[in-house]
Amino acid sequence: MVQLIVGKKGKGKTKQLLDKVNSEIKEISGSIVYLDKSTKHMYELNNKVRLIDVSQCLIENSDEFAGFVSGILSQDHDLQQMYFDSFLKISCLEGRDITPTIEKLERLSKVFDVNFILSVSMDEAELPAGLKDKIIISL
């Protein structure tokens, strides 16, 4: 399942994402990965959450990003949830249609039984109509 936290830049999406990941870590038995554009939030995350700084991985387009996510999924069979902060930036989708990448994540979610929670810097009105049912928080 893919879930979206949407809102313009500066609306508080990261805080919502951090609160969600830190509360979920107490309730799930598997592991959690948090992808971000830096290590800035390292000390705000529970130490059981694996933080990956995507900016260090030289990802240049959304296909490489999907391959990167697939690689993480293939390495950790206990993985239950992945959180993507600054999704548009880390997936190289700023100013592009996010629908194909979200659909690919949805397929990966079903194959690997992993939930993806994404922070997307877009207003709900800007989001493609086919993705509006995935919104869990709109700021």
HUWO-V865945 format. One record per residue. N is the residue number from 1. SS is DSSP state (alpha for helix, beta for strand, coil for the rest). PSI is psi in radians with two decimals (NA if undefined). Layout:
N_SS_PSI, N_SS_PSI
This chain:
1_coil_2.40, 2_beta_2.25, 3_beta_2.54, 4_beta_2.40, 5_beta_1.99, 6_beta_2.69, 7_coil_2.76, 8_coil_2.82, 9_coil_2.35, 10_coil_0.10, 11_coil_-0.19, 12_coil_0.37, 13_alpha_-0.71, 14_alpha_-0.73, 15_alpha_-0.74, 16_alpha_-0.75, 17_alpha_-0.79, 18_alpha_-0.75, 19_alpha_-0.74, 20_alpha_-0.81, 21_alpha_-0.71, 22_alpha_-0.48, 23_alpha_-0.61, 24_alpha_-0.56, 25_coil_-0.47, 26_coil_-0.37, 27_coil_-0.29, 28_coil_2.70, 29_coil_-0.35, 30_coil_-2.88, 31_beta_2.84, 32_beta_2.41, 33_beta_2.43, 34_beta_1.99, 35_beta_2.34, 36_beta_2.94, 37_coil_-0.09, 38_coil_-3.11, 39_coil_0.27, 40_coil_-0.62, 41_coil_0.27, 42_alpha_-0.75, 43_alpha_-0.10, 44_alpha_-0.17, 45_coil_2.52, 46_coil_2.49, 47_coil_-0.13, 48_coil_-0.18, 49_coil_2.28, 50_beta_2.02, 51_beta_2.26, 52_beta_2.16, 53_beta_1.76, 54_alpha_-0.44, 55_alpha_-0.37, 56_alpha_-0.11, 57_alpha_0.08, 58_coil_0.69, 59_coil_2.23, 60_coil_-0.21, 61_coil_3.02, 62_alpha_-0.51, 63_alpha_-0.72, 64_alpha_-0.67, 65_alpha_-0.80, 66_alpha_-0.69, 67_alpha_-0.68, 68_alpha_-0.81, 69_alpha_-0.74, 70_alpha_-0.70, 71_alpha_-0.73, 72_alpha_-0.79, 73_alpha_-0.67, 74_alpha_-0.34, 75_alpha_-0.28, 76_coil_1.70, 77_coil_-0.16, 78_coil_0.01, 79_beta_2.23, 80_beta_-0.56, 81_beta_2.52, 82_beta_2.31, 83_beta_2.30, 84_beta_1.86, 85_coil_2.54, 86_coil_0.86, 87_alpha_-0.80, 88_alpha_-0.67, 89_alpha_-0.87, 90_alpha_-0.40, 91_coil_0.09, 92_coil_0.72, 93_coil_0.25, 94_coil_2.17, 95_coil_0.19, 96_coil_2.95, 97_coil_2.15, 98_coil_-0.15, 99_alpha_-0.86, 100_alpha_-0.67, 101_alpha_-0.71, 102_alpha_-0.72, 103_alpha_-0.67, 104_alpha_-0.73, 105_alpha_-0.66, 106_alpha_-0.74, 107_alpha_-0.74, 108_alpha_-0.67, 109_alpha_-0.75, 110_alpha_-0.74, 111_alpha_-0.78, 112_alpha_-0.03, 113_coil_0.92, 114_coil_2.45, 115_beta_2.39, 116_beta_2.28, 117_beta_2.09, 118_beta_2.37, 119_beta_2.01, 120_beta_2.10, 121_coil_1.19, 122_coil_2.54, 123_coil_2.61, 124_alpha_-0.64, 125_alpha_-0.45, 126_alpha_-0.31, 127_coil_2.43, 128_coil_2.49, 129_alpha_-0.63, 130_alpha_-0.18, 131_alpha_-0.14, 132_alpha_-0.48, 133_alpha_-0.19, 134_alpha_-0.11, 135_beta_2.23, 136_beta_-0.47, 137_beta_2.27, 138_beta_2.10, 139_coil_NA
